[in-house]
């Protein structure tokens, strides 16, 4: 009987709608090139629960190996599937990789996986599967963690990740029909990593694991070739570049000009979304990209205070951030601004600076006025707070809890968080169509964006009131009553907004099935 490898991305618990996991396509491709029969199950795209994933796996026969792609929110389902499959077949081999396992390898071994692959896996997966099939010792396979024969955890050294991304074959697209059926933009990865060193970011922690370049980009011709195949083979015109830092490394104005003119020459007629940092943006870059279909971007602004930006290790200054946002507004690119309002050292005056900054750019969309630094394992920030103020580690959330040092900032944190939780469903729902994003007519984006802006204005108004309240009253005991009354005053606004977003979704045939944001606990 033919030996099958199943590659699975379990479904996360999420306030967002499903998106593909492109890692499965990269790994399927390289395994197939090396003679393996591979089945890909991207569970979220089908809204599969654990039992449905197991049924899908068993439908195609009994695989000898199942590989799981895991990140923060799909870990629980991954562990459940792994345990159930092992019960059915004791000889089954299970491996896992991705950001979750990379930074928590021992926890994943304890949860039942046989091998954890840390970091990027293209240069590892073939060696690993060959060694496993031949029942060889795994000690020569780089970048993995496993129990050796005496039950001791072995953490093998890394091999340098592939330095030239053009050398990696483009991903197989097993689930592309399902992706397009969901009205999603198709993921394309044109670069990996980021040259930034932001203290909170898992990406820089991930690249620090191996000694190669922090940012690696594909060449114009290599990217454009993939885009052309996607269009010719599947009719793809809407693309989400999942790069962390689309403008990095050698990607200057000259590079962007070549990229834009190749898209034009081939008449690719793309609509695309990116993720960028502000410090690499120039007006010519903005206008060239806009001309070839730049619809929207997220931008890691993070904070409106110079002191906070410095603490976070950001490369951009407040004025660079401001300039970048203004250029994007002038070009008509929809912006979702990444903000981190609170960390352990936030001061009250920083919050005042942030209010000022947000009001200056009140046309951008954020994911809500409340946001706090996520303490993911392996990051500089988490290493810092676990050494000073950790309140305990929550393995499944990969997050570490911490306290804010400044008491007025703590009061604002509590008030803004409670406010955001009270209506986060409307927020997450409204923003999904434009930040995921979904394929819509241009008029649809304008309608969604206009609603998101109204939600944002309402938030800013509340933020201003919070600052005023804390300045005027030094009795935290009344904060809760004060906050509840402000929430009650806004309940009509939010129920009206919910009706509006529901009718926009109905008009454009979209479906929102996110759950309340699990990160807001
Ligand atoms: C696209 C993306 C998403 C997509 C899809 C998710 C996905 N897994 O594809 C969406 C938009 C849904 C998403 C959501 C979120 N994301 Co996200 N996302 C990304 C992003 C930008 C790109 C992922 C990607 O496609 N990379 C390209 C592929 C080729 O790389 P890769 O996935 O790392 O895969 C390689 C290795 O990890 C490994 N590998 C991966 N899977 C497997 C499986 C096996 C068997 C093996 C052996 C190896 C292996 O080999 C692969 C090839 O080299 C990453 C950043 C990044 N650079 O990875 C963040 C990132 C993964 N996301 C992150 C976060 C925090 C989130 C959210 C929590 C954000 C939020 N608050 O809403 C949510 C979580 C999901 C949820 N609750 O909704 C963090 C994860 C942090 C952490 N420590 O886990 C990242 C790293 C961003 C960051 N700056 O910190 N995300």
Boltz pocket constraint, residues with backbone or C-beta under 6 A from the ligand:
constraints:
  - pocket:
      binder: B
      contacts: [[A, 8], [A, 12], [A, 13], [A, 14], [A, 15], [A, 16], [A, 17], [A, 18], [A, 19], [A, 20], [A, 21], [A, 22], [A, 23], [A, 24], [A, 26], [A, 27], [A, 67], [A, 68], [A, 69], [A, 70], [A, 71], [A, 72], [A, 73], [A, 95], [A, 96], [A, 97], [A, 98], [A, 99], [A, 100], [A, 103], [A, 117], [A, 119], [A, 120], [A, 121], [A, 122], [A, 125], [A, 187], [A, 189], [A, 193], [A, 200], [A, 201], [A, 202], [A, 203], [A, 242], [A, 243], [A, 244], [A, 376], [A, 377], [A, 398], [A, 436], [A, 519]]
      max_distance: 6.0
